[in-house]
């Protein structure tokens, strides 16, 4: 006889599901309100969890399922002889399904009439523990958290006598997605009600916001930065600073400086020294630099600090700040000065973004393009300086919103166009920034050129080389136009979208 444990807050479809399982010969274990709903509906093969465990429900319902009988029944490996011997000796019976969908913390959290104590009491402990345990032991005990899956479960048992492995993995994925979102909201709630990393507000003053530290992070750590000067960081500060940090980390070989506004670079340059790099980055667009975030990949010197405090800035971040530079920064009490731990350790991470109804998760884009990755696609080949500039432009274009175009000359970004609905528009904006300086410069495009029109525009301004992913249906025409205009073009075969 198979056994299912049912304990749900959302009782949508639970009676019909239990009746379907009962017809299949399942023994049903249940708790509290779920037990009453099933018993009232006439489900007969029903056992209350306290009778199954031999331990009474207590502490106002806080203890119901947190027992060896329940967790042993969920977690034991059916083909492991030691597990089976332990279960036999301790009278632990197998549990084959765990049907749980957690206390309604979200509804309680969002209800302004609920007190802090109400919200704490609606943090489920046993439920997440049970479904996580079942998901871990998915081959033998299936977690069921979505009422939409009830009919398919009954159907598979009716047809095959069991659930197939792929479906069990789907159920496990849904489980960990549920607990991840559940715990994220709980973490936000506790952070808001503590002195830990609460932000004044989000992107706008009417939005509440917190920053939740990742205890598993490795490598460069913005949230764990040492704040040497200035007021606390805001939501927008952290978001923009992250783009600045990602860009500065991309140039470990040479001194590099960037000035970031709204998560995009308005100035960026490499130099022989950090002083030269900063001077070039600032001079490239001194107007936009006002109120920016400055990222440097070398120790900040007094000379650089004096130039930084000569105009308004929000943040300076670097791997190290000299004592002399810090004294200069302290003359600006609101300027945030950050030392970033493990600055050069560009480790893999997960990038997440919340959308209505779910969360998008992907690997962070840390792929670097080197000279050996380039495909020389035109008759004219780029010079070594052009290759250096193209690789620098590629690193810069990665943090500009798509559609993105970046123009670089002698290691300095002299033009950029991002966030446009047309690549030609992005190109037009970038070339407008560069002006006469575009002659002899190189261009990076974060995605392929769909038509030759972008190349024609580049040719009018005297662009000498282009780096782009390639892969367009009209690549042949685009590259032919490059050859016609004498523009060296290399392909990365890698796209660099940032939305």
TALIN-V84395 format. One line per field, one symbol per residue. phi: phi as a letter, one per 30 degrees, with the letter a starting at -180 (. if undefined). psi: psi as a letter, one per 40 degrees, with the letter a starting at -180 (. if undefined). burial: 1 if it has 16 or more other ideal C-beta (glycine too) atoms within 10 Angstrom, else 0. A space follows every 10 residues. Layout:
phi->???
psi->???
burial->???
//
This chain:
phi->.dbbcbabdd ceiddddddd ddddjddccb bhddeddddd djdcdbbded dddibddbhh idcbcdbddd ddddcdddcc dddddddddc hccdccbbcb bidddedddd dddddededd dcddcdeedd ddddddcedc bddbccedde dddddddddc iacddddddd dddddddddd dddddddded ddcbcchdce addbedcdab ccdcdcdbie bddcddddaj dddcededdd dddddedddd bddbebbbcc bhibdcaaac adbddddddd ddddaddddd iccccbcbed cdddeddddd bdbdbbbada bddddddddd dcdcddbbcc dhedddcdac cbbdbejabd bbdddcdccc edddcdcbdd cddddddedd ddddddddcc dddbbbcbbh icdcaabbic dbdddddddd ddddhddddi dcbccdbddd bdeddedddd cidcabcadi jddceedddd dddecicdbb cchbcbdbc
psi->hihhhhgidh eheddddddd dddeeihhhi ibdddddddd eehdghhidd dddehihaff edhdegiddd ddddeihdeh ddddddddde fhiihdhhhh fiigddddde heeiiddddd dehhdddddd ddddddfddd hhhhehdeed ddddddddde eihidddddd dddddddddd dddddddddd ddfafhfhid iadidehiii hhiheeiiah gddeihhdii iiiidddddd ddddddddee gddihiiihh hfeihehhii ididdddddd ddddgddddh fahhhheihh idddddddee ihidihiidi hiddddddde egdehhhhhh ifdeggiiih hihhiheahh hiiigehihi deeihheidh iiiddddddd ddddddddeh hihhhhhihf ehheiihifi ehdddddddd ddddbdedhe iiihheiihd iedddddddd efhdihhidi eidfdddddd ddddefhhhi idfhifih.
burial->0011111110 0001101111 1100011111 1001101100 0010010111 0110101000 0001101011 1111110000 0000001000 0111111111 1110100110 0000000010 0111011111 1111101101 1111111011 0011011000 0010001101 1101100110 0100010110 1000001110 0000000011 1000000001 1100100111 0011111101 1111111111 1001111111 1011111111 1001111111 1101100110 0111111101 1011100110 0011111110 1000110110 0100111111 0010010000 0000000000 0000100010 0001001100 0100011111 1111111111 1111111111 1111111111 0011011111 1011001100 1111111110 0101101110 1111111111 0100100110 1100101111 110101010
//
